[in-house]
Amino acid sequence: MNLQEMLQKTEEEILKLEDKEKKILERKKQLLSKKSDLEKQITAEKNKLIAEVVEKNIGTISEEKMEILSQLLSSSAERFLDCESEAGENSSDPEGSQEE
């Protein structure tokens, strides 16, 4: 094989790789879009569950009830997070971490 043929073969291989690269980038774009859509669906499902719990406990949500609920959550969020944190610590250390 002479140098000209080697050059031509190399150029053809480059074109094939560029085509594969385009296909890969397109597939990546599709997957990123799908991922985004799935994340939005998960968020919507969580929001729906939260709304159902709230409505079950306080009835139809009005502006006034939302304001009260917001205040309640603000005042008790730290306690809730502390309890959640303690539960996580206890589950990772079943005997408890007691220093002597």
Backbone as XML, in Angstrom:
<?xml version="1.0"?>
<chain id="A" units="angstrom">
  <residue number="1" name="MET">
    <atom name="N" x="0.843" y="-1.166" z="0.000"/>
    <atom name="CA" x="0.000" y="0.000" z="0.000"/>
    <atom name="C" x="0.894" y="1.238" z="0.000"/>
  </residue>
  <residue number="2" name="ASN">
    <atom name="N" x="0.609" y="2.125" z="-0.935"/>
    <atom name="CA" x="1.437" y="3.330" z="-1.004"/>
    <atom name="C" x="0.913" y="4.401" z="-0.039"/>
  </residue>
  <residue number="3" name="LEU">
    <atom name="N" x="1.655" y="5.463" z="0.060"/>
    <atom name="CA" x="1.317" y="6.512" z="1.018"/>
    <atom name="C" x="-0.020" y="7.174" z="0.703"/>
  </residue>
  <residue number="4" name="GLN">
    <atom name="N" x="-0.322" y="7.356" z="-0.576"/>
    <atom name="CA" x="-1.580" y="7.984" z="-0.974"/>
    <atom name="C" x="-2.770" y="7.116" z="-0.530"/>
  </residue>
  <residue number="5" name="GLU">
    <atom name="N" x="-2.655" y="5.828" z="-0.707"/>
    <atom name="CA" x="-3.731" y="4.916" z="-0.279"/>
    <atom name="C" x="-3.879" y="4.923" z="1.241"/>
  </residue>
  <residue number="6" name="MET">
    <atom name="N" x="-2.749" y="4.984" z="1.932"/>
    <atom name="CA" x="-2.793" y="5.031" z="3.391"/>
    <atom name="C" x="-3.479" y="6.316" z="3.873"/>
  </residue>
  <residue number="7" name="LEU">
    <atom name="N" x="-3.169" y="7.414" z="3.203"/>
    <atom name="CA" x="-3.799" y="8.692" z="3.539"/>
    <atom name="C" x="-5.299" y="8.628" z="3.313"/>
  </residue>
  <residue number="8" name="GLN">
    <atom name="N" x="-5.710" y="8.090" z="2.179"/>
    <atom name="CA" x="-7.122" y="7.980" z="1.864"/>
    <atom name="C" x="-7.850" y="7.094" z="2.891"/>
  </residue>
  <residue number="9" name="LYS">
    <atom name="N" x="-7.243" y="5.980" z="3.233"/>
    <atom name="CA" x="-7.829" y="5.069" z="4.206"/>
    <atom name="C" x="-7.957" y="5.745" z="5.577"/>
  </residue>
  <residue number="10" name="THR">
    <atom name="N" x="-6.951" y="6.513" z="5.943"/>
    <atom name="CA" x="-6.979" y="7.231" z="7.220"/>
    <atom name="C" x="-8.093" y="8.273" z="7.229"/>
  </residue>
  <residue number="11" name="GLU">
    <atom name="N" x="-8.246" y="8.994" z="6.112"/>
    <atom name="CA" x="-9.305" y="10.000" z="6.005"/>
    <atom name="C" x="-10.689" y="9.346" z="6.086"/>
  </residue>
  <residue number="12" name="GLU">
    <atom name="N" x="-10.853" y="8.191" z="5.476"/>
    <atom name="CA" x="-12.125" y="7.470" z="5.535"/>
    <atom name="C" x="-12.432" y="7.028" z="6.965"/>
  </residue>
  <residue number="13" name="GLU">
    <atom name="N" x="-11.412" y="6.591" z="7.652"/>
    <atom name="CA" x="-11.588" y="6.164" z="9.042"/>
    <atom name="C" x="-11.988" y="7.344" z="9.923"/>
  </residue>
  <residue number="14" name="ILE">
    <atom name="N" x="-11.385" y="8.493" z="9.662"/>
    <atom name="CA" x="-11.733" y="9.716" z="10.399"/>
    <atom name="C" x="-13.196" y="10.066" z="10.162"/>
  </residue>
  <residue number="15" name="LEU">
    <atom name="N" x="-13.652" y="9.980" z="8.911"/>
    <atom name="CA" x="-15.053" y="10.273" z="8.594"/>
    <atom name="C" x="-16.003" y="9.313" z="9.315"/>
  </residue>
  <residue number="16" name="LYS">
    <atom name="N" x="-15.642" y="8.040" z="9.379"/>
    <atom name="CA" x="-16.459" y="7.060" z="10.086"/>
    <atom name="C" x="-16.552" y="7.400" z="11.570"/>
  </residue>
  <residue number="17" name="LEU">
    <atom name="N" x="-15.425" y="7.782" z="12.140"/>
    <atom name="CA" x="-15.407" y="8.136" z="13.557"/>
    <atom name="C" x="-16.230" y="9.393" z="13.822"/>
  </residue>
  <residue number="18" name="GLU">
    <atom name="N" x="-16.149" y="10.361" z="12.928"/>
    <atom name="CA" x="-16.934" y="11.580" z="13.081"/>
    <atom name="C" x="-18.426" y="11.266" z="13.014"/>
  </residue>
  <residue number="19" name="ASP">
    <atom name="N" x="-18.811" y="10.334" z="12.136"/>
    <atom name="CA" x="-20.205" y="9.924" z="12.036"/>
    <atom name="C" x="-20.656" y="9.243" z="13.333"/>
  </residue>
  <residue number="20" name="LYS">
    <atom name="N" x="-19.820" y="8.371" z="13.873"/>
    <atom name="CA" x="-20.140" y="7.718" z="15.135"/>
    <atom name="C" x="-20.269" y="8.744" z="16.255"/>
  </residue>
  <residue number="21" name="GLU">
    <atom name="N" x="-19.379" y="9.719" z="16.242"/>
    <atom name="CA" x="-19.403" y="10.757" z="17.260"/>
    <atom name="C" x="-20.726" y="11.525" z="17.205"/>
  </residue>
  <residue number="22" name="LYS">
    <atom name="N" x="-21.190" y="11.856" z="16.006"/>
    <atom name="CA" x="-22.468" y="12.560" z="15.852"/>
    <atom name="C" x="-23.617" y="11.719" z="16.409"/>
  </residue>
  <residue number="23" name="LYS">
    <atom name="N" x="-23.596" y="10.424" z="16.111"/>
    <atom name="CA" x="-24.646" y="9.535" z="16.602"/>
    <atom name="C" x="-24.616" y="9.442" z="18.126"/>
  </residue>
  <residue number="24" name="ILE">
    <atom name="N" x="-23.424" y="9.365" z="18.685"/>
    <atom name="CA" x="-23.280" y="9.289" z="20.133"/>
    <atom name="C" x="-23.789" y="10.578" z="20.787"/>
  </residue>
  <residue number="25" name="LEU">
    <atom name="N" x="-23.430" y="11.711" z="20.217"/>
    <atom name="CA" x="-23.878" y="12.994" z="20.762"/>
    <atom name="C" x="-25.394" y="13.129" z="20.687"/>
  </residue>
  <residue number="26" name="GLU">
    <atom name="N" x="-25.987" y="12.659" z="19.610"/>
    <atom name="CA" x="-27.446" y="12.701" z="19.469"/>
    <atom name="C" x="-28.099" y="11.797" z="20.507"/>
  </residue>
  <residue number="27" name="ARG">
    <atom name="N" x="-27.556" y="10.611" z="20.706"/>
    <atom name="CA" x="-28.093" y="9.685" z="21.708"/>
    <atom name="C" x="-27.960" y="10.269" z="23.108"/>
  </residue>
  <residue number="28" name="LYS">
    <atom name="N" x="-26.825" y="10.911" z="23.368"/>
    <atom name="CA" x="-26.615" y="11.559" z="24.665"/>
    <atom name="C" x="-27.666" y="12.647" z="24.880"/>
  </residue>
  <residue number="29" name="LYS">
    <atom name="N" x="-27.923" y="13.422" z="23.853"/>
    <atom name="CA" x="-28.922" y="14.487" z="23.928"/>
    <atom name="C" x="-30.301" y="13.895" z="24.246"/>
  </residue>
  <residue number="30" name="GLN">
    <atom name="N" x="-30.647" y="12.793" z="23.597"/>
    <atom name="CA" x="-31.927" y="12.129" z="23.845"/>
    <atom name="C" x="-32.012" y="11.630" z="25.286"/>
  </residue>
  <residue number="31" name="LEU">
    <atom name="N" x="-30.951" y="11.018" z="25.757"/>
    <atom name="CA" x="-30.938" y="10.478" z="27.118"/>
    <atom name="C" x="-31.007" y="11.584" z="28.171"/>
  </residue>
  <residue number="32" name="LEU">
    <atom name="N" x="-30.324" y="12.684" z="27.931"/>
    <atom name="CA" x="-30.390" y="13.806" z="28.862"/>
    <atom name="C" x="-31.802" y="14.390" z="28.918"/>
  </residue>
  <residue number="33" name="SER">
    <atom name="N" x="-32.451" y="14.437" z="27.771"/>
    <atom name="CA" x="-33.829" y="14.921" z="27.725"/>
    <atom name="C" x="-34.753" y="13.975" z="28.482"/>
  </residue>
  <residue number="34" name="LYS">
    <atom name="N" x="-34.566" y="12.691" z="28.277"/>
    <atom name="CA" x="-35.376" y="11.691" z="28.973"/>
    <atom name="C" x="-35.147" y="11.783" z="30.480"/>
  </residue>
  <residue number="35" name="LYS">
    <atom name="N" x="-33.886" y="11.945" z="30.881"/>
    <atom name="CA" x="-33.555" y="12.077" z="32.294"/>
    <atom name="C" x="-34.265" y="13.286" z="32.898"/>
  </residue>
  <residue number="36" name="SER">
    <atom name="N" x="-34.225" y="14.391" z="32.203"/>
    <atom name="CA" x="-34.884" y="15.604" z="32.670"/>
    <atom name="C" x="-36.389" y="15.389" z="32.821"/>
  </residue>
  <residue number="37" name="ASP">
    <atom name="N" x="-37.002" y="14.739" z="31.834"/>
    <atom name="CA" x="-38.436" y="14.456" z="31.895"/>
    <atom name="C" x="-38.768" y="13.562" z="33.088"/>
  </residue>
  <residue number="38" name="LEU">
    <atom name="N" x="-37.947" y="12.540" z="33.327"/>
    <atom name="CA" x="-38.179" y="11.635" z="34.444"/>
    <atom name="C" x="-38.025" y="12.351" z="35.787"/>
  </residue>
  <residue number="39" name="GLU">
    <atom name="N" x="-37.034" y="13.218" z="35.879"/>
    <atom name="CA" x="-36.851" y="13.989" z="37.111"/>
    <atom name="C" x="-38.052" y="14.889" z="37.369"/>
  </residue>
  <residue number="40" name="LYS">
    <atom name="N" x="-38.589" y="15.474" z="36.301"/>
    <atom name="CA" x="-39.789" y="16.317" z="36.442"/>
    <atom name="C" x="-40.982" y="15.482" z="36.890"/>
  </residue>
  <residue number="41" name="GLN">
    <atom name="N" x="-41.111" y="14.267" z="36.360"/>
    <atom name="CA" x="-42.213" y="13.386" z="36.766"/>
    <atom name="C" x="-42.088" y="12.998" z="38.234"/>
  </residue>
  <residue number="42" name="ILE">
    <atom name="N" x="-40.872" y="12.699" z="38.662"/>
    <atom name="CA" x="-40.649" y="12.342" z="40.065"/>
    <atom name="C" x="-41.023" y="13.504" z="40.974"/>
  </residue>
  <residue number="43" name="THR">
    <atom name="N" x="-40.610" y="14.700" z="40.608"/>
    <atom name="CA" x="-40.939" y="15.893" z="41.392"/>
    <atom name="C" x="-42.449" y="16.103" z="41.431"/>
  </residue>
  <residue number="44" name="ALA">
    <atom name="N" x="-43.115" y="15.926" z="40.296"/>
    <atom name="CA" x="-44.568" y="16.096" z="40.246"/>
    <atom name="C" x="-45.263" y="15.068" z="41.137"/>
  </residue>
  <residue number="45" name="GLU">
    <atom name="N" x="-44.783" y="13.827" z="41.141"/>
    <atom name="CA" x="-45.372" y="12.796" z="41.991"/>
    <atom name="C" x="-45.188" y="13.130" z="43.466"/>
  </residue>
  <residue number="46" name="LYS">
    <atom name="N" x="-44.003" y="13.598" z="43.832"/>
    <atom name="CA" x="-43.757" y="13.981" z="45.222"/>
    <atom name="C" x="-44.666" y="15.137" z="45.624"/>
  </residue>
  <residue number="47" name="ASN">
    <atom name="N" x="-44.783" y="16.133" z="44.740"/>
    <atom name="CA" x="-45.646" y="17.272" z="45.030"/>
    <atom name="C" x="-47.102" y="16.834" z="45.195"/>
  </residue>
  <residue number="48" name="LYS">
    <atom name="N" x="-47.531" y="15.887" z="44.374"/>
    <atom name="CA" x="-48.899" y="15.379" z="44.462"/>
    <atom name="C" x="-49.115" y="14.677" z="45.799"/>
  </residue>
  <residue number="49" name="LEU">
    <atom name="N" x="-48.145" y="13.858" z="46.214"/>
    <atom name="CA" x="-48.254" y="13.169" z="47.500"/>
    <atom name="C" x="-48.312" y="14.156" z="48.663"/>
  </residue>
  <residue number="50" name="ILE">
    <atom name="N" x="-47.483" y="15.173" z="48.599"/>
    <atom name="CA" x="-47.481" y="16.200" z="49.647"/>
    <atom name="C" x="-48.837" y="16.888" z="49.694"/>
  </residue>
  <residue number="51" name="ALA">
    <atom name="N" x="-49.362" y="17.245" z="48.540"/>
    <atom name="CA" x="-50.668" y="17.917" z="48.486"/>
    <atom name="C" x="-51.765" y="17.008" z="49.030"/>
  </residue>
  <residue number="52" name="GLU">
    <atom name="N" x="-51.702" y="15.722" z="48.720"/>
    <atom name="CA" x="-52.704" y="14.777" z="49.226"/>
    <atom name="C" x="-52.646" y="14.676" z="50.745"/>
  </residue>
  <residue number="53" name="VAL">
    <atom name="N" x="-51.437" y="14.607" z="51.306"/>
    <atom name="CA" x="-51.289" y="14.530" z="52.763"/>
    <atom name="C" x="-51.844" y="15.796" z="53.405"/>
  </residue>
  <residue number="54" name="VAL">
    <atom name="N" x="-51.503" y="16.938" z="52.840"/>
    <atom name="CA" x="-51.966" y="18.210" z="53.399"/>
    <atom name="C" x="-53.487" y="18.285" z="53.331"/>
  </residue>
  <residue number="55" name="GLU">
    <atom name="N" x="-54.058" y="17.963" z="52.178"/>
    <atom name="CA" x="-55.515" y="18.038" z="52.035"/>
    <atom name="C" x="-56.224" y="17.033" z="52.933"/>
  </residue>
  <residue number="56" name="LYS">
    <atom name="N" x="-55.630" y="15.878" z="53.130"/>
    <atom name="CA" x="-56.220" y="14.865" z="54.006"/>
    <atom name="C" x="-56.299" y="15.387" z="55.438"/>
  </residue>
  <residue number="57" name="ASN">
    <atom name="N" x="-55.281" y="16.141" z="55.844"/>
    <atom name="CA" x="-55.212" y="16.610" z="57.219"/>
    <atom name="C" x="-55.884" y="17.958" z="57.467"/>
  </residue>
  <residue number="58" name="ILE">
    <atom name="N" x="-55.907" y="18.829" z="56.477"/>
    <atom name="CA" x="-56.477" y="20.157" z="56.724"/>
    <atom name="C" x="-57.595" y="20.524" z="55.745"/>
  </residue>
  <residue number="59" name="GLY">
    <atom name="N" x="-57.940" y="19.619" z="54.860"/>
    <atom name="CA" x="-59.016" y="19.905" z="53.915"/>
    <atom name="C" x="-58.514" y="20.689" z="52.720"/>
  </residue>
  <residue number="60" name="THR">
    <atom name="N" x="-59.457" y="21.270" z="52.024"/>
    <atom name="CA" x="-59.113" y="22.046" z="50.829"/>
    <atom name="C" x="-58.138" y="23.160" z="51.190"/>
  </residue>
  <residue number="61" name="ILE">
    <atom name="N" x="-57.144" y="23.317" z="50.368"/>
    <atom name="CA" x="-56.086" y="24.281" z="50.650"/>
    <atom name="C" x="-56.507" y="25.670" z="50.179"/>
  </residue>
  <residue number="62" name="SER">
    <atom name="N" x="-56.568" y="26.590" z="51.147"/>
    <atom name="CA" x="-56.865" y="27.981" z="50.827"/>
    <atom name="C" x="-55.608" y="28.811" z="51.069"/>
  </residue>
  <residue number="63" name="GLU">
    <atom name="N" x="-55.658" y="30.055" z="50.675"/>
    <atom name="CA" x="-54.518" y="30.956" z="50.896"/>
    <atom name="C" x="-54.213" y="31.059" z="52.391"/>
  </residue>
  <residue number="64" name="GLU">
    <atom name="N" x="-55.257" y="31.188" z="53.186"/>
    <atom name="CA" x="-55.087" y="31.327" z="54.632"/>
    <atom name="C" x="-54.460" y="30.070" z="55.234"/>
  </residue>
  <residue number="65" name="LYS">
    <atom name="N" x="-54.954" y="28.894" z="54.815"/>
    <atom name="CA" x="-54.396" y="27.646" z="55.319"/>
    <atom name="C" x="-52.947" y="27.466" z="54.875"/>
  </residue>
  <residue number="66" name="MET">
    <atom name="N" x="-52.634" y="27.899" z="53.675"/>
    <atom name="CA" x="-51.246" y="27.796" z="53.189"/>
    <atom name="C" x="-50.324" y="28.659" z="54.036"/>
  </residue>
  <residue number="67" name="GLU">
    <atom name="N" x="-50.789" y="29.843" z="54.414"/>
    <atom name="CA" x="-49.975" y="30.731" z="55.234"/>
    <atom name="C" x="-49.738" y="30.110" z="56.612"/>
  </residue>
  <residue number="68" name="ILE">
    <atom name="N" x="-50.796" y="29.552" z="57.202"/>
    <atom name="CA" x="-50.664" y="28.910" z="58.514"/>
    <atom name="C" x="-49.735" y="27.706" z="58.418"/>
  </residue>
  <residue number="69" name="LEU">
    <atom name="N" x="-49.945" y="26.904" z="57.401"/>
    <atom name="CA" x="-49.095" y="25.720" z="57.202"/>
    <atom name="C" x="-47.638" y="26.119" z="57.020"/>
  </residue>
  <residue number="70" name="SER">
    <atom name="N" x="-47.409" y="27.162" z="56.261"/>
    <atom name="CA" x="-46.047" y="27.646" z="56.040"/>
    <atom name="C" x="-45.404" y="28.062" z="57.360"/>
  </residue>
  <residue number="71" name="GLN">
    <atom name="N" x="-46.164" y="28.745" z="58.189"/>
    <atom name="CA" x="-45.645" y="29.168" z="59.492"/>
    <atom name="C" x="-45.353" y="27.963" z="60.383"/>
  </residue>
  <residue number="72" name="LEU">
    <atom name="N" x="-46.265" y="26.980" z="60.380"/>
    <atom name="CA" x="-46.046" y="25.766" z="61.172"/>
    <atom name="C" x="-44.791" y="25.028" z="60.723"/>
  </residue>
  <residue number="73" name="LEU">
    <atom name="N" x="-44.630" y="24.903" z="59.417"/>
    <atom name="CA" x="-43.454" y="24.209" z="58.891"/>
    <atom name="C" x="-42.176" y="24.971" z="59.237"/>
  </residue>
  <residue number="74" name="SER">
    <atom name="N" x="-42.233" y="26.270" z="59.132"/>
    <atom name="CA" x="-41.048" y="27.067" z="59.462"/>
    <atom name="C" x="-40.659" y="26.900" z="60.921"/>
  </residue>
  <residue number="75" name="SER">
    <atom name="N" x="-41.659" y="26.901" z="61.797"/>
    <atom name="CA" x="-41.356" y="26.816" z="63.227"/>
    <atom name="C" x="-40.931" y="25.413" z="63.653"/>
  </residue>
  <residue number="76" name="SER">
    <atom name="N" x="-41.357" y="24.383" z="62.922"/>
    <atom name="CA" x="-41.023" y="23.021" z="63.349"/>
    <atom name="C" x="-40.018" y="22.326" z="62.438"/>
  </residue>
  <residue number="77" name="ALA">
    <atom name="N" x="-39.533" y="22.984" z="61.422"/>
    <atom name="CA" x="-38.612" y="22.354" z="60.473"/>
    <atom name="C" x="-37.325" y="21.918" z="61.155"/>
  </residue>
  <residue number="78" name="GLU">
    <atom name="N" x="-36.777" y="22.748" z="62.029"/>
    <atom name="CA" x="-35.515" y="22.405" z="62.690"/>
    <atom name="C" x="-35.690" y="21.160" z="63.555"/>
  </residue>
  <residue number="79" name="ARG">
    <atom name="N" x="-36.795" y="21.078" z="64.298"/>
    <atom name="CA" x="-37.055" y="19.909" z="65.140"/>
    <atom name="C" x="-37.219" y="18.661" z="64.278"/>
  </residue>
  <residue number="80" name="PHE">
    <atom name="N" x="-37.924" y="18.796" z="63.164"/>
    <atom name="CA" x="-38.119" y="17.681" z="62.242"/>
    <atom name="C" x="-36.786" y="17.183" z="61.699"/>
  </residue>
  <residue number="81" name="LEU">
    <atom name="N" x="-35.936" y="18.095" z="61.277"/>
    <atom name="CA" x="-34.634" y="17.723" z="60.739"/>
    <atom name="C" x="-33.745" y="17.101" z="61.804"/>
  </residue>
  <residue number="82" name="ASP">
    <atom name="N" x="-33.848" y="17.605" z="63.042"/>
    <atom name="CA" x="-33.076" y="17.011" z="64.136"/>
    <atom name="C" x="-33.506" y="15.572" z="64.376"/>
  </residue>
  <residue number="83" name="CYS">
    <atom name="N" x="-34.811" y="15.327" z="64.388"/>
    <atom name="CA" x="-35.324" y="13.962" z="64.593"/>
    <atom name="C" x="-34.872" y="13.059" z="63.453"/>
  </residue>
  <residue number="84" name="GLU">
    <atom name="N" x="-34.916" y="13.563" z="62.245"/>
    <atom name="CA" x="-34.495" y="12.788" z="61.081"/>
    <atom name="C" x="-33.008" y="12.462" z="61.181"/>
  </residue>
  <residue number="85" name="SER">
    <atom name="N" x="-32.220" y="13.432" z="61.608"/>
    <atom name="CA" x="-30.780" y="13.235" z="61.753"/>
    <atom name="C" x="-30.486" y="12.204" z="62.832"/>
  </residue>
  <residue number="86" name="GLU">
    <atom name="N" x="-31.186" y="12.283" z="63.964"/>
    <atom name="CA" x="-30.988" y="11.322" z="65.046"/>
    <atom name="C" x="-31.375" y="9.924" z="64.600"/>
  </residue>
  <residue number="87" name="ALA">
    <atom name="N" x="-32.447" y="9.798" z="63.845"/>
    <atom name="CA" x="-32.877" y="8.490" z="63.348"/>
    <atom name="C" x="-31.811" y="7.902" z="62.432"/>
  </residue>
  <residue number="88" name="GLY">
    <atom name="N" x="-31.196" y="8.724" z="61.618"/>
    <atom name="CA" x="-30.128" y="8.271" z="60.725"/>
    <atom name="C" x="-28.907" y="7.820" z="61.501"/>
  </residue>
  <residue number="89" name="GLU">
    <atom name="N" x="-28.574" y="8.543" z="62.551"/>
    <atom name="CA" x="-27.425" y="8.174" z="63.367"/>
    <atom name="C" x="-27.679" y="6.864" z="64.091"/>
  </residue>
  <residue number="90" name="ASN">
    <atom name="N" x="-28.875" y="6.686" z="64.601"/>
    <atom name="CA" x="-29.199" y="5.460" z="65.342"/>
    <atom name="C" x="-29.222" y="4.246" z="64.432"/>
  </residue>
  <residue number="91" name="SER">
    <atom name="N" x="-29.650" y="4.417" z="63.197"/>
    <atom name="CA" x="-29.698" y="3.267" z="62.298"/>
    <atom name="C" x="-28.313" y="2.868" z="61.824"/>
  </residue>
  <residue number="92" name="SER">
    <atom name="N" x="-27.377" y="3.794" z="61.777"/>
    <atom name="CA" x="-26.023" y="3.451" z="61.338"/>
    <atom name="C" x="-25.177" y="2.930" z="62.492"/>
  </residue>
  <residue number="93" name="ASP">
    <atom name="N" x="-25.596" y="3.213" z="63.724"/>
    <atom name="CA" x="-24.869" y="2.756" z="64.912"/>
    <atom name="C" x="-25.884" y="2.157" z="65.883"/>
  </residue>
  <residue number="94" name="PRO">
    <atom name="N" x="-26.258" y="0.885" z="65.684"/>
    <atom name="CA" x="-27.337" y="0.292" z="66.456"/>
    <atom name="C" x="-27.098" y="0.288" z="67.973"/>
  </residue>
  <residue number="95" name="GLU">
    <atom name="N" x="-25.856" y="0.259" z="68.413"/>
    <atom name="CA" x="-25.580" y="0.248" z="69.850"/>
    <atom name="C" x="-25.510" y="1.655" z="70.418"/>
  </residue>
  <residue number="96" name="GLY">
    <atom name="N" x="-25.591" y="2.634" z="69.568"/>
    <atom name="CA" x="-25.490" y="4.020" z="70.021"/>
    <atom name="C" x="-24.035" y="4.396" z="70.213"/>
  </residue>
  <residue number="97" name="SER">
    <atom name="N" x="-23.753" y="5.650" z="70.077"/>
    <atom name="CA" x="-22.360" y="6.077" z="70.268"/>
    <atom name="C" x="-22.249" y="6.790" z="71.595"/>
  </residue>
  <residue number="98" name="GLN">
    <atom name="N" x="-21.805" y="6.061" z="72.582"/>
    <atom name="CA" x="-21.638" y="6.609" z="73.915"/>
    <atom name="C" x="-20.159" y="6.717" z="74.210"/>
  </residue>
  <residue number="99" name="GLU">
    <atom name="N" x="-19.746" y="7.920" z="74.556"/>
    <atom name="CA" x="-18.361" y="8.114" z="74.929"/>
    <atom name="C" x="-18.246" y="8.023" z="76.429"/>
  </residue>
  <residue number="100" name="GLU">
    <atom name="N" x="-17.218" y="7.380" z="76.914"/>
    <atom name="CA" x="-17.025" y="7.227" z="78.355"/>
    <atom name="C" x="-16.004" y="8.188" z="78.862"/>
  </residue>
</chain>
